[in-house]
Amino acid sequence: MSPLLSSLRQTLRPALKQSVRFNSSAPKPGAEKKAQEVLASAQKTAGELGKNASQLWTSAKTSVGPAAEKAEALLGSTLQRLGPTGKKAAEVIGPARQSFLYNFAVAREIVKQVYRAELQPPKDIATIRTAYETLFRRAVDIGYWRSIVQSGEIAKVGIYAVEAYGIFKIGEILGRRQLVGYPLH
């Protein structure tokens, strides 16, 4: 557990223990004094939380600082190269630039993690070879086709086939750079 969370827990614990349940029908004697004590404790806790939050903010700025400054410099110079439109965009984006750059950096790291975990192609030939051998063995095995028809998995296999065909066709359209036919000029 981080030191910030443990200090936060220690500062909040007394306030949580001192919570008071107020009865709306008849005030108990000393309830007002107890409420004032709880309020003072909450104000003290809020002050400590503010101090901890400012420490967290400064540490975040120092750790993200160089990358954010580099991205900001790159983004700023790019917008300036765009001329008057770029300058106007820089003025509009200016107040939100830091948060935009931070969110962009976070999104970039998430995309990297997803790519590494899910989308990265296999690096060794043995894995690719095993996958294609399995596909070929299943394609020519009549027993496999009977079992997927009986279990109802034929619908899932059909959907996968339609997806593969669709991806192939989209790639073909992109390669031709037009929807139908090849350019003849």
C-alpha positions as CSV (number, residue, x, y, z in Angstrom):
1,M,0.0,0.0,0.0
2,S,1.3,3.4,-0.8
3,P,2.3,5.8,1.9
4,L,-0.3,8.3,0.7
5,L,-3.1,5.8,1.1
6,S,-2.0,4.7,4.5
7,S,-1.7,8.3,5.8
8,L,-5.1,9.0,4.3
9,R,-6.6,6.0,6.1
10,Q,-5.0,7.1,9.4
11,T,-6.4,10.6,9.0
12,L,-9.9,9.5,8.2
13,R,-10.2,6.7,10.8
14,P,-10.8,9.1,13.8
15,A,-13.5,11.0,11.9
16,L,-15.3,7.7,11.0
17,K,-15.2,6.4,14.5
18,Q,-16.7,9.7,15.8
19,S,-19.7,9.7,13.5
20,V,-22.9,10.5,15.3
21,R,-26.5,9.4,14.5
22,F,-28.8,12.3,15.0
23,N,-32.4,11.6,16.1
24,S,-34.8,14.1,14.5
25,S,-37.5,13.8,17.2
26,A,-35.6,14.6,20.4
27,P,-32.1,15.9,20.6
28,K,-29.9,14.2,23.1
29,P,-28.0,16.2,25.7
30,G,-24.5,16.9,24.5
31,A,-25.3,16.1,20.9
32,E,-24.4,19.6,19.8
33,K,-21.0,19.4,21.5
34,K,-20.4,16.0,19.8
35,A,-21.4,17.5,16.4
36,Q,-19.0,20.3,16.8
37,E,-16.2,17.9,17.7
38,V,-16.9,15.8,14.6
39,L,-17.0,19.0,12.5
40,A,-13.6,20.1,13.9
41,S,-12.2,16.6,13.2
42,A,-13.5,16.7,9.7
43,Q,-12.0,20.1,9.1
44,K,-8.7,18.9,10.4
45,T,-8.9,15.8,8.1
46,A,-9.8,17.9,5.1
47,G,-6.8,20.1,5.8
48,E,-4.5,17.1,5.9
49,L,-6.1,15.6,2.8
50,G,-5.5,18.9,1.0
51,K,-1.8,18.8,2.0
52,N,-1.5,15.1,0.8
53,A,-3.3,15.9,-2.4
54,S,-0.9,18.8,-3.2
55,Q,2.0,16.5,-2.5
56,L,0.5,13.9,-4.8
57,W,0.0,16.5,-7.5
58,T,3.6,17.8,-7.3
59,S,5.0,14.2,-7.5
60,A,2.7,13.5,-10.5
61,K,3.9,16.6,-12.3
62,T,7.6,15.7,-11.7
63,S,7.1,12.1,-12.9
64,V,5.1,13.0,-16.0
65,G,6.7,16.4,-16.6
66,P,9.5,15.6,-19.1
67,A,7.2,13.6,-21.4
68,A,4.4,16.1,-21.2
69,E,6.7,19.0,-21.9
70,K,8.1,17.2,-24.9
71,A,4.7,16.4,-26.3
72,E,3.5,19.9,-25.6
73,A,6.5,21.4,-27.4
74,L,5.9,19.0,-30.4
75,L,2.1,19.8,-30.4
76,G,2.8,23.6,-30.1
77,S,5.3,23.7,-32.9
78,T,3.0,21.6,-35.1
79,L,0.1,24.0,-34.5
80,Q,2.3,27.0,-35.1
81,R,3.4,25.6,-38.5
82,L,-0.3,25.5,-39.6
83,G,-0.3,29.3,-39.8
84,P,-3.2,31.4,-38.6
85,T,-5.5,28.5,-38.2
86,G,-2.9,26.7,-36.1
87,K,-2.4,29.7,-33.9
88,K,-6.1,30.0,-33.3
89,A,-6.3,26.3,-32.5
90,A,-3.4,26.7,-30.1
91,E,-5.2,29.6,-28.4
92,V,-8.4,27.5,-28.1
93,I,-6.6,24.4,-26.9
94,G,-4.2,26.3,-24.6
95,P,-6.1,26.1,-21.3
96,A,-6.8,22.3,-21.8
97,R,-3.5,21.4,-23.3
98,Q,-2.0,19.8,-20.2
99,S,-5.0,17.6,-19.5
100,F,-5.3,16.7,-23.2
101,L,-1.6,15.7,-23.3
102,Y,-1.9,13.6,-20.1
103,N,-5.1,11.8,-21.4
104,F,-3.3,11.2,-24.7
105,A,-0.3,9.7,-22.9
106,V,-2.6,7.4,-20.8
107,A,-4.5,6.3,-23.9
108,R,-1.3,5.6,-25.7
109,E,-0.1,3.3,-22.8
110,I,-3.4,1.5,-22.7
111,V,-3.2,0.8,-26.4
112,K,0.3,-0.5,-26.0
113,Q,-0.7,-2.9,-23.3
114,V,-3.7,-4.2,-25.3
115,Y,-1.5,-4.7,-28.4
116,R,1.1,-6.6,-26.4
117,A,-1.5,-8.8,-24.6
118,E,-4.0,-9.4,-27.4
119,L,-3.0,-8.3,-30.9
120,Q,0.7,-9.0,-31.2
121,P,1.3,-11.7,-33.8
122,P,3.3,-14.8,-32.7
123,K,7.0,-14.5,-33.1
124,D,7.9,-18.1,-33.7
125,I,7.2,-20.2,-36.8
126,A,6.2,-23.3,-34.8
127,T,3.1,-21.5,-33.3
128,I,1.9,-20.4,-36.8
129,R,2.6,-23.9,-38.3
130,T,0.7,-25.6,-35.5
131,A,-2.3,-23.4,-36.0
132,Y,-2.4,-24.0,-39.7
133,E,-1.9,-27.8,-39.3
134,T,-4.9,-27.9,-36.9
135,L,-7.1,-25.9,-39.3
136,F,-6.2,-28.2,-42.2
137,R,-6.7,-31.4,-40.1
138,R,-10.2,-30.2,-39.0
139,A,-11.1,-29.0,-42.5
140,V,-10.6,-32.5,-44.0
141,D,-12.0,-34.5,-41.0
142,I,-15.7,-35.4,-41.5
143,G,-16.0,-36.5,-37.9
144,Y,-15.1,-33.0,-36.8
145,W,-17.8,-31.5,-39.0
146,R,-20.4,-33.9,-37.7
147,S,-19.6,-33.1,-34.1
148,I,-19.9,-29.3,-34.6
149,V,-23.2,-29.7,-36.4
150,Q,-24.6,-31.9,-33.6
151,S,-23.3,-29.5,-30.9
152,G,-24.6,-26.4,-32.6
153,E,-21.1,-24.8,-33.0
154,I,-21.6,-24.7,-36.8
155,A,-23.2,-21.3,-36.4
156,K,-20.1,-19.9,-34.6
157,V,-17.8,-21.4,-37.3
158,G,-20.1,-19.8,-40.0
159,I,-19.9,-16.4,-38.3
160,Y,-16.1,-16.7,-38.2
161,A,-16.0,-17.6,-41.9
162,V,-18.1,-14.6,-42.8
163,E,-15.9,-12.3,-40.7
164,A,-12.8,-13.6,-42.4
165,Y,-14.3,-13.2,-45.8
166,G,-15.4,-9.7,-44.9
167,I,-12.0,-8.7,-43.7
168,F,-10.5,-10.1,-46.9
169,K,-12.9,-8.1,-49.0
170,I,-12.2,-4.9,-47.1
171,G,-8.5,-5.4,-47.6
172,E,-9.1,-6.0,-51.3
173,I,-11.1,-2.7,-51.6
174,L,-8.3,-0.8,-49.7
175,G,-5.7,-2.3,-52.0
176,R,-7.6,-1.3,-55.2
177,R,-8.4,2.1,-53.7
178,Q,-11.9,1.9,-55.1
179,L,-15.0,-0.1,-54.3
180,V,-15.5,-2.0,-57.6
181,G,-12.9,-3.0,-60.2
182,Y,-9.3,-2.0,-60.7
183,P,-8.3,1.4,-62.1
184,L,-7.4,1.1,-65.8
185,H,-5.6,4.4,-66.4
